[in-house]
Amino acid sequence: MFRAVLYLLIVIFLISIVRAFVGIIMKGLSDMTGSSRQQSTPNRSGEPAPVPLSGELKKDPVCGTYTSVATSVKQVVGGQTFYFCSAQCRDKYVASH
């Protein structure tokens, strides 16, 4: 029983070493082919920039949806900034005030 557990631990250790080694080799090959540089260049194809996954949330005064400050539609009304989930909600709010 002890021998089986010892063999199992050795196999797990060897698999971890092989995975790390293969990962290093694959990263080196990726760097040599330049594929990582292509991913880090700015997007020039007209696609929108990636949306941040964190940040402050504000509640849309029309529909009540919480929206990120970074991606919301902003409108200043009476010196106060309001954050909307869409242009349609903004237009409804501006029309009613």
N, C-alpha and C positions, 0 to 999 in steps of 0.2 A: 504494500500500500504506500509506504513511504517513498519507495523507488518510483512509482507511477506519478506521485505528486512532484517529485524532484524533476523527472523528465518533462512533465507538463510545464513547470516553471522555466526550465531551460529552453523549451520550444517557444514559449511566449517571449522570452528575452531575445532569442535569435530572430524571431519574426519582427520584433520592434527594431532591432539593429538593421535588418535588411530593408525595412520600410523607410527608415531614416536615410540610409545610403541611397536608395532608389530616388527618394525625394530630392536629395542634393544633386544627383546626376540630372534629373529632369529639369530642375531649376537652372542648372548650368547650361543645358541644351537650349532651354527657352531663352535665356539671356543671350546666348550666342546667335540665335536665329533672329533676335530682335522683336519677338512677338510682344514682350512686355513693354517695349517702347511704343508700339502701336497703340496699346491700350491707354497709355498715360498721356498721349497727345490730345489736345482739345478737339472736341467734336465739331467738324466743319461741314457735316452733311445736312445741316438744318434741323436735326433732331433737338428737342428741348434738353436743357441741362438736367442732370439728375436732381431729384427732389431730396432735400435733406430729411433724414429720418428722425430728427429730434428738434426741439425748439419749443418756444412758447405757443400755447394754443389760446385762441380767442373765440368767443361764441358769436355766431352770425345772428344779428338782431332780427332778421326776417324769418329764417327757417329754424334757428336754434342749433344748427350744426356747429361743432367745434372744428376750427380750421387752423392750420399752422400760420403763424405770422409771416413766415418766409414765403409762402406760396399763396397767400390770400389776396383778394382784390381789396385794395384800400381806398377809402373815401373820407375826406375831411368834411364834416358838416358842422357848422357853428363852432369851429375851432377844436372840435373833438374828432379824433380818428376812429373810424369804424372799420371792422374787418369782415369781409363777406366771403362766402364759399364760391360764389360765381358772380358774373356780371349781371345775370338776371336778378339775383337777390339785391344787388346794389341798386339796380335801376328801380326795383319795386320800392326800396327804402327811400331813395331820393325823390321819387314821384309822390310819396305819401307825406313827405316833410317839406 
